[in-house]
């Protein structure tokens, strides 16, 4: 399994906003790995892109590339990820964006993840000096 390792985003706040290696991120990664056996997995804590307290772990994006998604609808793929993260979605995780792709779809996308939009509610990066 590989991490993507490309620039995280091109949106205003996104470049500064992703935090890696947080405790919740590691837990989510382990659960998604067990459920999907991915070829590629990236779990991004995008909480800092939003108007939340420092060190929040509330907003995440996951990119999961797995052959287990072959023949599954988008809804079924998302349900697989949601099922793996049921505890987190019932508790600390407020928002979860999912790219759930087969290896062929990932290649057709030139191995590029979707970008999260800037938060409409603002973030601390919207103010001068943020």
C-alpha positions in Angstrom: 0.0 0.0 0.0 1.2 3.5 -0.8 0.5 7.0 0.3 -0.2 9.5 -2.5 2.5 12.0 -1.6 1.4 14.7 -4.0 0.7 18.3 -3.1 -2.4 18.2 -1.0 -4.5 20.9 -2.6 -4.5 24.2 -4.5 -7.4 25.9 -2.7 -6.7 29.0 -0.5 -6.7 27.3 2.9 -6.1 23.7 1.9 -2.3 24.0 1.4 -1.8 25.0 5.1 -4.7 23.0 6.5 -3.9 19.3 6.4 -2.5 17.8 9.5 -0.9 14.3 9.4 -0.2 11.7 12.0 -3.0 12.6 14.5 -4.3 9.8 16.8 -7.7 9.7 15.2 -6.2 9.6 11.7 -4.1 6.6 12.7 -7.2 4.8 14.1 -9.2 5.6 11.0 -6.4 4.4 8.8 -6.2 1.0 10.6 -9.9 0.5 10.3 -10.1 1.4 6.6 -7.1 -0.9 5.9 -8.8 -3.8 7.6 -12.1 -3.3 5.8 -10.8 -2.6 2.3 -7.2 -3.9 2.0 -6.3 -0.9 -0.1 -3.5 -0.5 -2.7 -3.5 3.2 -1.9 -4.8 4.9 1.2 -4.6 8.5 2.4 -6.4 9.8 5.4 -6.3 13.6 5.6 -7.3 15.6 8.7 -8.7 18.8 7.1 -10.1 20.2 10.3 -7.9 23.2 10.2 -9.6 24.3 7.0 -12.7 24.9 9.1 -13.7 27.2 12.0 -12.9 24.7 14.7 -10.7 24.7 17.8 -7.0 24.1 17.4 -6.0 20.4 17.2 -9.6 19.5 16.2 -10.1 16.1 14.5 -13.5 16.7 13.0 -13.2 17.0 9.2 -11.5 14.3 7.1 -10.9 13.3 3.5 -10.0 9.7 2.7 -8.7 8.4 -0.6 -9.1 4.6 -0.8 -8.0 2.6 -3.9 -9.0 -1.0 -3.5 -9.8 -4.0 -5.8 -12.6 -4.8 -3.3 -14.5 -1.9 -4.9 -14.6 -3.8 -8.3 -18.3 -4.0 -9.4 -19.5 -2.0 -6.4 -21.6 1.1 -6.8 -20.4 4.4 -5.4 -23.0 4.1 -2.6 -21.8 0.6 -1.7 -18.2 1.7 -1.6 -19.0 4.6 0.7 -21.0 2.3 2.9 -18.0 0.1 3.3 -15.9 3.0 4.5 -18.7 4.3 6.7 -19.2 0.9 8.2 -15.5 0.7 9.1 -15.6 4.1 10.7 -19.0 3.8 12.4 -17.7 4.7 15.9 -15.8 7.7 14.6 -18.8 9.0 12.6 -21.0 8.6 15.7 -18.6 10.6 17.7 -15.7 13.0 16.9 -15.9 13.0 13.0 -18.3 15.7 11.8 -17.5 15.5 8.1 -16.0 12.8 5.9 -15.2 13.2 2.2 -14.5 9.9 0.4 -12.8 9.0 -2.9 -13.3 5.3 -3.2 -11.8 4.0 -6.4 -10.8 0.8 -8.1 -7.2 0.6 -9.3 -8.3 1.2 -12.9 -10.3 4.3 -11.9 -7.3 5.6 -10.0 -5.1 5.1 -13.0 -7.7 6.8 -15.3 -7.7 9.7 -12.9 -3.9 10.0 -13.3 -3.6 9.1 -9.6 -5.0 12.4 -8.5 -7.2 13.0 -5.5 -10.1 15.3 -5.5 -9.6 18.7 -3.8 -11.7 19.8 -0.8 -13.3 23.2 -1.3 -12.5 26.0 1.1 -14.8 26.1 4.0 -17.7 28.5 3.4 -17.9 29.2 7.1 -14.4 30.5 7.0 -11.2 29.3 8.5 -8.4 30.9 10.5 -6.4 31.0 7.3 -8.9 33.4 5.8 -7.7 36.2 8.1 -4.5 38.2 7.6 -1.6 36.4 9.1 -3.4 33.0 9.3 
